[in-house]
């Protein structure tokens, strides 16, 4: 067996999927979240120069092996131990199965992981070029290629006998081996004429490159670059790249800060304030900034944030909005001054120049084409007044150029032949410095001011990576245009949503030209022409700043440019955010204790809660240091609730097997002497982050707290709810201790007293057992003991007056079980309708939308399942007006819903109107 560094891989690829050899092969592979294993040897290597080696394994007597699986000797790459795992007769398939395995996985510490790129090869001992290799292309070209590039060029890659896929894997405890279940057919392997088995010997090779695991989320953009990114709401990368570009034009930022806003404005309802807030946070925050307030100020909802909009249209609309909001203020005219240039023969202004990127080689060629003279002659002669048809020359020249030149490259166009939109990925070059005075000012009109030097420096490159139906946007920006920065070519940053990184000039410039790239030939044994593939990442918008205006535009912006009310508001937000961050960082030192008491049950049951006893998110919460004893915590409770310590008794909540959550048992004196951290650990069988308690307080006849009664094993704590069928109302009325050997008959008088009934009122009792997935509420026989009825601490008893005979038609839900069933299936759904248009729509259309297409085109009775669905029908004029609410049930049929909607809208026949 030998171990050596590998030459370039030149063997045949295959379309076999890589899988672990375990039973997890057919499942979606999980994302690894554990911290990467520390290894000095591997970490000392740079990402671009990974430690790599080739291991050769010679297997003798291969056809006579009886082992189901066979391991090679251990070899070391990048400081890690590896081995090859093979199944000579196949891993339950008629193919040789082969994997790369972490040799010492059983002894590695919890949470380990390591990342490697590899290939596996069965050597053809007769003709080396026919060896079968599957795995990694050792070629840096493909690292930056998007997936669709690989897929589109798959066929050509296979024709070139290249391995087409990057065989890489993050190995961990669950997936300690990775490779190919169907590496090659067994019939081909064992065929003596093929050359894979010679003298019953098989030779296998593994090429392994260990790469350092880079944690994307641990990257500190502020620390590394001095700048922060913007959070992506789902599909807002196009907006993020544009906002970063505008923010990094300080003149724009200063103008936005000077737009008048007041302390009473709400960011989500004011574009100027939302933009001021966003820019302030980009300038002073240490972490990435959210854009939800800004998109809400646009009138967007969550759906809009998950749809990619046209970035050119967004740029135009946003600039128009800002221009409109700046009117009548000290910054009026800023947008026009920065972005507008003028044609000599057009009255109107243009904000952005759109340049052809198809069939032209660079920016200068586009400007040449833009001002190209068109001859009007022949059938296309110009009709001159008083002179008739005349030959003429028609052209466009510029009167002036703006200080900030935004160039939109037409990367998308409509293909009339194929009737589809297509992306233009042609190579299109753009210079670091753009001289629009070239060739004696060929682009300028005679009226142009020749004293203005139109020499521009590239400020931003906005990039689209992907195809016409989707992709990703990001921006390369040079925030400062200093001469030193220009000479060093090192002050350019990539703003990719939340992540900001330093980039070299080649990646920001040349790699965004688009076009095709040639893949170096990796198999010199074949006389194939070089393979070219299309580059799908390319510039779609360029921003240049005129050198003579550089000092004015790249100006200093500090806090004195920000309104005082805005500084106060945003500093307060930052302090609150910092406090939350601090609390989160110190969370391991504290325990959250949530205390529910009788007042919570009285307030919530029948309003927010119908099942179980309380919503723990709405009770009093305490943040207590873990080392504090529980007895000291009781003093905090005494201050909060006014209940002296000696009158407090706390119960632990427990989650039962039927998924209900009830008080289970009181704390013992020994437990109360422990720290709150210890108590949470020993009581947390439900894996809940906080400690949940019920505070039992007994009230005496003088309405003052009294010490809680001693509880024996015979005592059972029961909670009681009262149901009124006529009002369809359920409410909490109290709790009682009962004896297990006692009977409900013994407490009827007390229950009537709690309900405000006459002492001899007949009542029916039911036990609320569970509500998920179905309601279970059973009648209690008052003659049986509580123990015989299997009642225990924390159980809930609901009771009511008996329904009079023949009164079923008067009450929709005459008893507790039917009411709880109704509440379980009830939903409240909001409907928005199209103003005056909606009443003329067929109800079937409305309901087809509501059911999300599930019942499209059908009015057949069918059960609808509603999960809190809110369906919005909006008018363009009144987007959020004219809403109404309907109470619906999961058990309503399609026709039931149609009838209810029709009734609300005043329509007689839902099937016809």
C-alpha positions in Angstrom: 0.0 0.0 0.0 1.3 3.4 -0.9 0.5 7.0 0.0 1.5 9.8 -2.2 0.4 13.3 -3.3 -1.9 13.1 -6.4 -1.3 14.3 -9.9 -4.2 16.0 -11.7 -7.3 13.8 -11.9 -7.8 12.6 -15.5 -10.2 9.8 -15.2 -13.7 9.0 -16.3 -16.7 10.5 -14.4 -20.1 9.0 -13.8 -23.5 10.1 -12.8 -23.7 8.0 -9.7 -25.0 9.8 -6.6 -22.8 9.8 -3.5 -24.5 8.3 -0.4 -23.5 7.0 3.0 -23.5 3.2 3.2 -26.0 3.2 6.1 -29.7 3.1 6.1 -29.8 6.9 5.9 -28.9 6.8 2.2 -32.4 7.5 0.9 -33.2 10.2 3.3 -32.6 14.0 2.9 -29.1 14.6 4.3 -29.2 16.7 7.5 -27.4 20.0 8.0 -24.4 19.6 10.3 -24.7 22.1 13.2 -22.0 20.8 15.6 -18.8 22.8 15.9 -16.0 21.6 13.6 -13.4 19.3 15.1 -10.2 21.1 15.9 -7.2 19.8 14.1 -3.9 21.7 14.0 -2.7 20.1 10.9 -5.8 20.8 8.9 -6.4 24.3 10.3 -2.8 25.3 9.4 -3.7 24.9 5.7 -5.3 27.7 3.8 -8.7 27.1 2.1 -7.2 27.5 -1.3 -4.4 25.0 -0.7 -5.9 22.0 1.1 -3.7 19.2 2.4 -4.2 16.3 0.0 -2.8 12.9 -0.7 -3.4 9.7 -2.7 -3.7 6.3 -1.0 -3.3 3.1 -3.0 -4.8 -0.1 -1.7 -3.9 -3.5 -3.3 -6.4 -6.2 -2.5 -5.2 -9.8 -3.1 -7.4 -12.9 -3.6 -10.3 -10.5 -4.3 -12.7 -13.0 -5.8 -12.2 -15.4 -2.9 -13.1 -12.9 -0.2 -15.9 -13.9 2.0 -16.2 -10.7 3.9 -19.4 -8.7 3.3 -17.4 -5.5 3.8 -13.6 -4.9 3.9 -11.6 -2.0 5.3 -8.2 -0.8 4.1 -5.3 0.2 6.3 -5.6 3.6 8.0 -3.9 6.5 6.2 -3.6 10.1 7.4 -4.4 13.3 5.4 -4.6 16.7 6.9 -3.9 15.3 10.4 -7.0 13.1 10.2 -7.3 9.3 10.0 -9.1 7.8 7.0 -9.7 4.4 5.4 -11.5 3.0 2.4 -14.6 0.8 3.0 -15.6 -1.6 0.2 -18.3 -4.2 -0.3 -16.7 -6.7 -2.7 -20.1 -8.4 -3.5 -22.0 -5.1 -3.3 -24.0 -3.4 -0.5 -27.3 -5.1 -1.4 -26.8 -4.2 -5.1 -25.2 -5.9 -8.0 -22.4 -3.3 -8.1 -19.2 -2.8 -6.2 -19.9 -0.5 -3.3 -17.1 1.8 -2.1 -16.9 4.6 0.5 -14.4 6.9 2.2 -14.6 6.3 6.0 -13.4 8.2 9.1 -11.2 5.5 10.7 -11.4 6.7 14.3 -15.0 7.9 14.3 -16.0 5.7 17.3 -13.4 7.4 19.6 -13.8 11.1 18.5 -15.4 13.6 20.9 -19.1 14.5 20.7 -20.0 17.0 18.0 -16.9 16.3 15.8 -16.9 17.0 12.1 -14.4 17.2 9.2 -14.8 18.3 5.7 -13.1 16.6 2.7 -13.2 16.4 -1.1 -12.3 13.1 -2.5 -12.4 10.6 -5.4 -12.3 6.8 -5.5 -10.8 4.8 -8.3 -10.6 1.2 -9.4 -7.4 0.9 -11.4 -7.5 -0.8 -14.8 -4.3 -2.7 -14.7 -4.2 -3.3 -18.5 -5.0 0.1 -19.8 -4.6 2.9 -17.2 -6.9 5.3 -19.2 -9.8 2.9 -18.6 -9.6 3.1 -14.9 -12.9 4.0 -13.3 -12.8 7.1 -11.1 -15.6 8.8 -9.4 -15.3 12.0 -7.5 -13.9 15.4 -7.3 -12.6 17.5 -10.2 -9.4 19.0 -8.9 -10.0 22.2 -10.7 -10.5 25.6 -9.1 -12.5 26.9 -12.1 -15.6 25.1 -10.9 -15.6 26.4 -7.4 -17.4 29.6 -8.4 -19.8 28.0 -10.8 -23.5 28.0 -9.9 -25.3 24.7 -9.9 -27.2 25.5 -13.1 -23.9 26.0 -14.9 -22.8 22.5 -14.0 -26.1 21.0 -14.9 -26.3 22.8 -18.3 -22.8 21.6 -19.2 -23.2 18.1 -17.9 -23.3 16.4 -21.3 -20.2 18.1 -22.6 -18.3 17.3 -19.4 -19.1 13.6 -19.7 -18.0 13.6 -23.4 -14.6 14.9 -22.2 -14.3 12.0 -19.8 -14.2 14.4 -16.8 -15.5 13.8 -13.4 -18.5 16.1 -13.3 -19.3 16.5 -9.7 -17.6 17.9 -6.7 -17.5 14.9 -4.3 -17.4 16.6 -1.0 -18.8 15.8 2.4 -18.8 17.0 5.9 -18.2 13.9 7.9 -19.7 13.6 11.3 -20.9 11.0 13.9 -24.0 10.2 11.9 -22.3 10.1 8.5 -18.8 8.9 9.1 -18.6 7.4 5.7 -19.6 8.7 2.3 -19.3 7.4 -1.2 -20.9 5.2 -3.9 -23.3 2.3 -3.4 -23.2 1.5 -7.1 -19.6 2.2 -8.0 -19.3 -0.2 -11.0 -21.2 -3.4 -12.1 -19.9 -6.6 -10.5 -20.0 -8.3 -13.9 -17.6 -5.7 -15.3 -15.3 -5.9 -12.3 -15.0 -9.7 -12.3 -14.6 -10.0 -16.1 -11.0 -11.2 -16.5 -10.7 -9.5 -19.9 -11.6 -6.1 -18.6 -8.4 -5.5 -16.6 -9.8 -4.6 -13.3 -8.9 -8.0 -11.7 -5.4 -9.3 -12.7 -4.1 -12.3 -10.9 -7.1 -12.0 -8.6 -5.8 -8.6 -7.4 -7.8 -5.4 -7.4 -6.1 -2.0 -7.0 -8.1 0.8 -5.5 -7.1 4.4 -5.0 -8.4 7.3 -2.9 -7.5 10.9 -3.5 -8.4 13.0 -0.5 -8.2 16.8 0.1 -9.1 18.0 3.6 -10.5 21.5 3.7 -10.9 23.6 6.7 -14.6 23.9 7.7 -15.6 27.6 7.2 -18.5 28.6 9.4 -20.5 31.1 7.3 -22.5 32.3 10.3 -19.5 33.0 12.5 -18.1 35.6 10.1 -18.0 39.0 11.7 -18.5 41.4 8.8 -18.1 44.5 11.0 -14.9 43.2 12.5 -13.4 42.0 9.2 -14.5 44.9 7.0 -15.9 47.7 9.0 -19.3 47.3 7.3 -22.5 45.3 8.0 -24.9 43.5 5.7 -28.7 43.4 5.2 -30.9 40.5 6.2 -32.7 38.6 3.4 -36.4 38.3 4.0 -36.7 35.4 1.6 -36.1 36.8 -1.8 -34.9 40.4 -1.2 -31.3 40.1 -2.2 -31.9 42.3 -5.3 -33.2 45.0 -3.0 -30.3 44.6 -0.6 -27.7 45.0 -3.3 -29.4 48.2 -4.5 -29.8 49.6 -0.9 -26.1 49.0 -0.2 -25.2 50.8 -3.3 -27.3 53.9 -2.4 -26.1 53.9 1.2 -22.5 53.9 0.1 -23.0 57.1 -1.9 -22.7 59.4 1.2 -24.3 62.4 -0.5 -27.5 60.3 -0.9 -27.2 59.2 2.7 -26.8 62.8 4.0 -29.8 63.9 1.9 -31.9 61.1 3.3 -31.0 62.1 6.9 -32.0 65.7 6.1 -35.5 64.7 4.9 -38.0 66.0 7.5 -39.5 63.4 9.8 -41.0 63.6 13.3 -40.8 61.6 16.5 -44.5 60.7 16.0 -43.9 59.0 12.6 -43.8 55.2 12.4 -41.1 53.7 10.3 -43.4 51.1 8.8 -45.7 53.9 7.6 -43.1 56.3 6.4 -40.5 55.6 3.6 -38.2 58.5 4.7 -38.1 57.5 8.3 -37.7 53.8 7.4 -34.8 54.6 5.1 -33.3 57.0 7.7 -33.5 54.2 10.3 -32.0 51.6 7.9 -29.1 53.9 6.9 -28.4 54.8 10.6 -28.2 51.1 11.5 -25.9 50.4 8.6 -23.7 53.1 9.8 -23.6 52.4 13.5 -24.7 48.8 14.0 -22.3 45.9 14.7 -24.6 43.3 13.2 -26.6 42.8 10.0 -29.7 45.0 9.6 -33.3 44.0 9.0 -35.3 45.6 6.2 -38.8 44.7 7.3 -39.7 48.2 8.3 -38.7 49.5 4.9 -40.6 46.9 2.9 -43.7 47.6 5.1 -43.4 51.2 4.3 -43.5 50.2 0.6 -46.9 48.5 1.4 -45.4 45.0 1.0 -46.6 42.0 2.9 -44.7 38.8 3.6 -45.7 37.4 0.2 -44.0 40.3 -1.5 -40.8 39.6 0.4 -40.7 36.1 -1.0 -41.1 37.3 -4.6 -38.2 38.7 -6.6 -39.2 42.0 -8.1 -37.5 43.9 -11.0 -34.5 45.7 -9.6 -34.5 48.4 -12.3 -38.1 49.1 -11.6 -37.4 49.2 -7.8 -34.6 51.6 -8.4 -36.8 53.9 -10.5 -39.7 53.8 -8.1 -37.6 54.3 -5.0 -35.8 57.3 -6.6 -39.1 58.8 -7.6 -40.5 58.3 -4.1 -37.4 60.0 -2.6 -37.6 62.8 -5.1 -41.2 63.4 -4.3 -40.6 63.3 -0.5 -37.7 65.8 -0.9 -39.8 68.5 -2.5 -40.2 71.6 -0.4 -37.2 70.6 1.8 -33.6 71.6 2.0 -32.6 68.6 0.0 -35.1 69.2 -2.9 -33.5 68.3 -6.2 -30.9 65.9 -4.9 -32.0 63.0 -7.0 -32.0 65.1 -10.2 -28.6 66.6 -9.5 -27.0 63.3 -8.9 -28.5 61.0 -11.5 -30.0 63.0 -14.3 -28.3 63.6 -17.6 -29.8 65.1 -20.8 -30.0 64.3 -24.5 -29.6 67.2 -26.9 -32.8 66.3 -28.8 -35.1 65.3 -26.0 -37.0 67.5 -23.6 -37.4 64.9 -21.0 -34.7 63.9 -18.6 -33.3 60.4 -18.1 -32.4 58.9 -14.7 -30.5 55.8 -15.9 -28.8 55.0 -19.1 -29.7 51.5 -20.4 -26.9 50.0 -22.5 -26.9 47.0 -24.7 -24.8 44.2 -23.4 -25.6 41.9 -26.4 -23.4 41.9 -29.5 -21.2 44.7 -28.0 -17.9 44.1 -26.3 -17.8 46.8 -23.6 -19.1 50.1 -22.2 -17.5 52.2 -24.9 -18.9 50.1 -27.7 -22.4 50.6 -26.1 -22.0 54.4 -26.0 -20.8 54.3 -29.6 -23.9 52.4 -30.6 -26.1 54.8 -28.5 -24.9 57.9 -30.4 -24.6 56.1 -33.7 -25.9 58.2 -36.6 -28.9 56.8 -38.4 -29.4 57.8 -42.0 -32.9 58.6 -43.1 -33.1 58.0 -46.8 -35.0 56.0 -49.4 -38.3 54.9 -48.1 -37.3 56.2 -44.7 -36.7 59.9 -45.7 -37.4 62.6 -43.2 -40.5 64.9 -44.0 -39.4 68.4 -43.5 -42.0 71.2 -43.4 -42.1 73.2 -46.6 -39.4 71.0 -48.1 -41.1 67.6 -48.3 -39.1 64.3 -48.0 -35.4 64.9 -47.5 -32.4 62.7 -46.8 -31.4 63.3 -43.2 -29.2 62.1 -40.4 -30.6 61.3 -37.1 -28.6 60.9 -33.9 -28.4 61.4 -30.2 -25.7 63.4 -28.4 -25.5 64.3 -24.7 -25.8 67.8 -23.4 -24.4 66.7 -20.0 -23.7 63.6 -17.9 -24.7 63.3 -14.3 -22.2 63.2 -11.4 -23.3 59.7 -10.6 -23.7 57.6 -13.7 -25.9 54.5 -13.3 -25.6 52.1 -16.3 -28.2 49.3 -16.6 -26.9 46.5 -18.7 -29.8 44.8 -20.6 -29.1 41.3 -19.4 -32.7 40.2 -19.9 -34.7 40.4 -23.1 -37.7 38.8 -24.8 -36.9 36.2 -27.4 -39.7 36.5 -30.0 -38.6 33.2 -31.7 -39.0 31.1 -28.6 -41.7 33.3 -26.9 -39.8 33.4 -23.6 -37.6 35.8 -21.6 -33.9 34.9 -21.8 -30.9 36.1 -20.0 -28.0 37.6 -22.0 -24.7 36.2 -20.6 -22.5 37.6 -23.3 -19.1 38.9 -22.3 -19.3 42.6 -21.6 -16.3 44.5 -20.3 -16.3 47.6 -18.2 -13.2 49.7 -17.1 -12.2 50.9 -13.7 -12.1 54.4 -15.2 -14.5 55.5 -17.8 -13.6 58.5 -20.0 -16.7 59.9 -21.7 -14.6 62.8 -23.2 -12.7 60.4 -25.4 -12.0 61.1 -29.0 -12.5 64.8 -28.6 -15.9 64.4 -26.8 -17.6 62.4 -29.5 -20.6 61.7 -27.2 -21.2 65.4 -26.4 -23.4 67.9 -28.2 -22.1 71.3 -29.4 -24.0 72.9 -26.5 -22.2 70.8 -23.9 -20.0 72.4 -21.3 -16.6 71.3 -22.3 -15.0 72.6 -19.1 -16.5 69.7 -17.2 -14.2 66.8 -17.3 -16.3 63.6 -17.7 -13.8 61.1 -16.3 -15.6 58.5 -14.1 -14.3 56.0 -11.5 -16.1 52.7 -11.0 -17.9 52.7 -7.6 -20.2 49.7 -7.6 -20.9 46.5 -9.6 -24.2 44.9 -9.0 -24.2 41.2 -10.0 -26.9 38.7 -10.9 -25.9 35.0 -10.6 -28.3 32.6 -12.2 -30.9 32.4 -15.0 -34.0 34.2 -16.1 -36.3 32.3 -13.7 -34.2 32.9 -10.6 -30.9 33.6 -9.1 -29.1 35.6 -6.6 -28.1 39.3 -6.4 -25.1 40.9 -4.7 -22.9 43.9 -5.1 -19.2 44.8 -5.2 -18.7 48.3 -3.8 -15.7 50.6 -3.3 -17.0 52.8 -0.5 -14.0 55.2 -0.7 -12.5 56.4 -4.0 -9.2 57.7 -2.6 -6.2 57.6 -4.9 -4.4 55.2 -2.5 -7.4 52.8 -2.6 -7.4 53.0 -6.4 -3.7 52.2 -6.6 -3.8 49.3 -4.2 -7.0 47.9 -5.8 -7.8 46.5 -2.3 -10.7 48.6 -1.1 -13.5 46.8 -2.7 -16.0 44.8 -0.7 -18.6 42.2 -1.6 -22.0 42.9 0.0 -23.9 39.6 -0.1 -27.0 40.0 2.1 -25.8 39.6 5.7 -22.2 38.8 4.7 -19.6 41.5 3.8 -16.1 40.4 2.7 -13.0 41.9 1.2 -12.5 41.0 -2.4 -9.7 41.5 -4.9 -10.2 43.6 -8.1 -10.2 40.6 -10.4 -13.2 39.0 -8.7 -15.1 42.2 -8.6 -14.2 43.2 -12.2 -13.0 40.6 -14.7 -15.0 37.7 -13.2 -18.2 39.7 -13.7 -17.8 40.3 -17.4 -19.8 37.2 -18.2 -19.3 35.3 -21.5 -17.6 31.9 -21.6 -14.7 30.4 -19.8 -12.4 27.7 -21.1 -11.9 24.7 -18.9 -8.4 23.4 -19.0 -8.0 19.9 -20.6 -7.5 17.4 -17.9 -7.1 14.3 -20.1 -4.2 14.7 -22.4 -4.7 11.2 -23.8 -7.7 12.5 -25.9 -7.5 15.1 -28.7 -10.6 16.9 -27.7 -11.0 20.6 -28.2 -11.0 22.7 -25.0 -14.3 22.8 -23.2 -16.1 26.1 -22.8 -18.9 26.8 -20.4 -21.1 29.9 -19.9 -20.6 32.1 -16.9 -23.9 32.8 -15.3 -22.6 35.3 -12.8 -22.3 38.7 -14.4 -22.8 42.4 -13.9 -26.3 43.9 -14.5 -25.7 47.4 -13.2 -22.7 49.7 -12.9 -22.3 52.8 -10.9 -19.6 55.3 -11.8 -18.8 58.6 -10.0 -17.3 61.6 -11.8 -13.8 62.4 -10.6 -14.5 66.1 -10.5 -17.4 65.6 -8.1 -15.8 62.9 -6.0 -15.1 65.1 -3.0 -18.7 66.4 -3.0 -20.3 63.0 -3.4 -18.0 60.9 -1.2 -18.5 63.3 1.7 -18.3 62.9 5.4 -21.6 61.9 7.1 -21.8 61.9 10.9 -24.3 62.2 13.7 -24.8 66.0 13.3 -26.5 65.2 10.0 -29.1 63.0 11.8 -32.2 64.6 13.4 -32.1 64.5 17.2 -35.4 62.6 17.5 -34.1 60.0 15.2 -30.8 59.7 17.1 -32.7 59.3 20.4 -35.2 56.7 18.9 -32.5 54.6 17.2 -30.1 54.8 20.2 -32.9 53.5 22.4 -33.5 50.7 19.9 -29.8 49.8 19.9 -29.7 49.8 23.7 -32.7 47.5 23.9 -31.2 45.3 21.3 -27.9 45.2 23.2 -29.8 44.4 26.4 -31.5 41.5 24.7 -28.1 40.3 23.3 -26.6 40.6 26.8 -29.5 38.6 28.3 -29.1 36.0 25.6 -25.4 35.7 26.2 -26.0 35.4 29.9 -28.9 33.1 29.6 -26.9 30.1 30.8 -26.5 31.8 34.1 -30.2 32.3 34.7 -33.4 30.3 34.9 -36.7 31.6 33.7 -39.5 30.7 36.2 -43.1 31.1 35.1 -45.6 31.3 37.9 -49.3 30.7 37.3 -51.9 31.3 40.0 -55.7 31.3 40.4 -56.0 34.9 39.0 -54.4 33.7 35.7 -56.9 30.9 35.4 -59.8 33.2 36.1 -58.6 35.7 33.5 -57.7 33.2 30.7 -60.2 30.3 30.8 -63.1 31.0 28.6 -61.3 33.9 26.8 -57.9 32.8 25.6 -57.9 29.2 26.9 -60.6 26.5 26.7 -58.5 23.4 27.1 -56.1 22.7 30.0 -55.7 25.6 32.5 -53.4 28.4 31.4 -51.3 29.8 28.6 -47.8 29.9 30.2 -46.7 32.7 27.9 -49.2 35.0 29.5 -48.3 34.5 33.2 -45.7 36.3 35.3 -42.2 35.5 34.4 -39.1 35.8 36.6 -35.5 35.7 35.5 -33.5 34.3 38.4 -29.8 33.5 38.7 -29.4 29.7 38.8 -27.4 29.6 42.0 -30.1 31.5 44.0 -31.9 29.1 46.4 -35.6 28.5 45.8 -36.4 29.9 49.2 -34.9 33.2 48.3 -36.9 33.2 45.1 -40.1 32.8 47.2 -39.3 36.2 48.7 -39.3 37.7 45.2 -42.7 36.1 44.7 -43.9 37.7 48.0 -42.9 41.1 46.8 -44.6 40.6 43.4 -47.9 39.1 44.5 -48.1 40.3 48.1 -48.3 36.7 49.4 -46.1 36.1 52.5 -43.6 33.2 52.1 -45.3 31.1 54.7 -48.6 31.1 52.7 -47.0 30.0 49.4 -47.1 26.4 48.1 -45.7 25.7 44.7 -46.7 22.8 42.4 -44.7 21.5 39.4 -46.4 21.2 36.1 -46.1 17.9 34.2 -46.8 17.0 30.6 -48.9 13.8 30.5 -48.8 11.1 27.9 -52.0 12.4 26.3 -50.2 15.8 25.7 -52.1 17.7 28.4 -50.2 19.9 30.9 -51.3 19.9 34.5 -50.1 20.6 38.0 -48.6 17.3 39.1 -47.3 17.6 42.7 -46.2 20.2 45.3 -42.5 20.9 45.9 -41.0 19.2 48.9 -39.1 21.2 51.6 -35.9 19.5 50.4 -36.5 20.7 46.8 -37.2 24.2 48.0 -33.8 24.2 49.7 -32.1 23.6 46.4 -31.0 26.3 43.9 -33.5 27.2 41.1 -31.0 25.8 38.6 -30.9 22.4 40.3 -34.7 22.3 40.6 -35.2 23.0 37.0 -32.8 20.2 36.0 -34.4 17.6 38.1 -38.0 18.6 37.2 -37.6 19.1 33.5 -38.8 15.8 32.1 -40.8 17.6 29.4 -37.6 19.3 28.0 -39.0 22.8 28.5 -36.5 25.6 28.8 -38.1 27.3 31.8 -39.3 26.2 35.2 -43.1 26.3 35.3 -44.9 26.4 38.6 -48.5 26.8 40.0 -48.8 28.9 43.1 -51.4 27.6 45.5 -52.7 30.1 47.9 -55.5 29.3 50.4 -57.8 32.2 51.4 -59.5 32.2 54.8 -62.9 33.5 55.7 -61.6 37.0 56.3 -60.3 36.9 52.7 -56.7 36.8 54.0 -54.1 34.2 53.0 -53.8 31.2 55.4 -51.2 28.5 55.5 -51.9 25.7 52.9 -53.4 22.5 54.4 -51.2 19.5 54.8 -51.5 17.2 51.8 -51.6 13.5 52.2 -51.6 10.7 49.6 -55.3 10.5 50.0 -55.8 14.1 49.0 -56.5 15.0 45.3 -56.3 18.5 43.9 -59.0 19.1 41.3 -59.7 22.2 39.1 -63.3 23.1 38.2 -64.8 24.8 35.1 -68.4 25.8 34.8 -70.3 25.6 31.5 -73.5 27.6 30.6 -75.2 26.1 27.5 -77.5 29.1 27.0 -74.6 31.5 26.8 -72.1 29.0 25.4 -69.8 30.2 28.1 -67.1 28.3 29.9 -65.3 29.8 33.0 -63.0 28.8 35.8 -64.7 28.7 39.3 -62.0 27.3 41.5 -60.2 24.3 42.9 -60.8 21.8 45.7 -59.0 19.1 47.6 -61.0 15.9 47.7 -60.4 12.5 49.3 -59.6 9.7 46.9 -62.2 7.6 48.8 -64.8 10.3 48.6 -67.5 10.7 46.0 -68.6 13.7 43.9 -71.9 13.5 45.8 -69.9 14.8 48.8 -68.9 18.1 47.2 -72.1 18.9 45.2 -73.1 21.6 47.7 -69.7 23.2 47.5 -69.7 23.1 43.7 -73.1 24.8 43.6 -71.8 27.4 46.0 -68.8 28.1 43.7 -71.2 28.4 40.7 -73.7 30.6 42.5 -76.4 28.0 42.2 -78.9 26.9 44.8 -77.5 24.4 47.2 -79.8 21.6 46.0 -79.3 22.3 42.3 -78.8 19.1 40.2 -75.6 19.3 38.2 -73.8 17.0 35.7 -70.0 16.4 35.9 -67.5 15.7 33.1 -63.8 15.0 33.2 -61.8 17.0 30.6 -59.3 14.3 29.6 -57.6 15.5 26.4 -58.1 17.6 23.3 -55.4 16.5 20.8 -55.8 15.0 18.3 -59.4 14.6 19.3 -61.5 15.8 22.2 -62.1 13.4 25.0 -64.5 14.5 27.7 -66.3 11.8 29.7 -69.3 11.9 32.1 -68.4 11.3 35.8 -70.6 8.9 37.8 -71.3 10.9 41.0 -71.9 7.6 42.9 -68.4 6.3 42.3 -65.3 7.3 44.4 -62.8 9.7 42.9 -60.2 7.0 42.9 -62.6 4.6 41.0 -63.1 7.4 38.4 -59.3 7.5 38.1 -59.1 11.1 39.0 -55.7 12.4 40.2 -53.9 15.6 41.1 -54.3 18.3 38.4 -57.4 16.8 36.8 -60.1 19.1 35.4 -63.8 18.6 36.1 -66.3 20.6 34.1 -69.9 20.8 35.3 -73.2 22.3 34.3 -76.9 22.3 35.0 -78.6 19.4 33.2 -80.2 20.2 29.9 -84.0 20.2 30.2 -85.8 17.5 28.2 -86.6 18.7 24.7 -84.3 21.7 24.9 -81.7 20.5 22.4 -83.1 22.8 19.6 -82.7 25.8 21.9 -79.0 25.3 22.6 -76.5 24.6 19.9 -74.2 22.9 22.3 -76.3 21.5 25.1 -73.5 19.8 27.1 -69.8 20.2 27.9 -68.5 17.5 25.4 -70.4 19.1 22.4 -69.1 22.6 23.4 -65.5 21.5 23.7 -65.8 19.7 20.3 -67.1 22.9 18.8 -64.3 25.0 20.3 -61.7 22.5 19.0 -63.0 22.8 15.5 -63.7 26.5 15.5 -61.6 28.9 13.5 -61.7 32.6 12.9 -60.7 33.5 9.3 -60.4 37.0 7.9 -61.8 37.7 4.4 -60.8 40.7 2.3 -63.0 41.5 -0.7 -62.6 43.5 -3.8 -64.7 46.6 -2.9 -67.5 47.0 -5.4 -66.2 44.3 -7.7 -66.4 41.4 -5.3 -70.2 41.2 -4.9 -70.4 40.3 -8.6 -67.9 37.5 -8.3 -69.1 33.9 -8.1 -68.8 32.5 -4.6 -67.3 29.4 -6.2 -64.4 31.6 -7.3 -63.9 33.0 -3.9 -63.9 29.7 -2.3 -61.6 28.2 -4.8 -59.0 30.8 -3.8 -59.7 30.2 -0.1 -59.1 26.5 -0.4 -55.8 27.3 -2.3 -56.9 25.5 -5.4 -57.7 22.3 -3.6 -61.3 22.5 -4.8 -60.8 24.5 -8.0 -63.7 24.4 -10.4 -65.9 22.3 -8.1 -68.8 22.9 -5.9 -69.0 19.3 -4.6 -69.6 19.0 -0.9 -66.2 18.3 0.7 -64.7 18.8 4.1 -62.3 21.8 4.3 -59.5 21.7 6.8 -58.8 25.2 8.2 -55.5 25.9 10.0 -56.0 29.5 10.9 -55.8 30.4 7.2 -56.2 34.1 6.5 -57.2 34.8 2.9 -56.8 38.3 1.6 -58.8 39.8 -1.3 -57.5 43.3 -1.9 -58.6 46.3 -4.0 -55.9 48.3 -5.6 -57.6 51.4 -4.3 -58.4 50.2 -0.7 -55.9 47.5 0.0 -56.8 46.8 3.6 -60.4 48.1 4.0 -63.8 46.3 3.9 -62.7 43.3 5.8 -65.1 41.0 7.6 -64.7 38.0 9.9 -66.6 34.7 9.6 -66.6 32.0 12.3 -65.8 28.7 10.5 -65.3 25.2 11.6 -63.1 22.4 10.3 -66.3 20.3 10.0 -68.1 22.8 7.7 -68.5 21.5 4.2 -67.7 23.5 1.1 -71.4 24.3 0.6 -71.6 25.4 4.3 -68.9 27.9 3.7 -70.4 29.2 0.5 -73.7 29.7 2.2 -72.2 31.6 5.1 -70.2 33.9 2.7 -73.3 34.5 0.6 -75.4 35.3 3.6 -72.9 37.9 4.8 -72.7 39.6 1.4 -76.4 39.6 1.0 -76.5 37.1 -1.9 -79.4 34.8 -2.3 -78.0 31.8 -4.2 -74.2 31.2 -3.8 -74.2 28.8 -6.8 -75.5 31.4 -9.2 -74.2 34.8 -8.1 
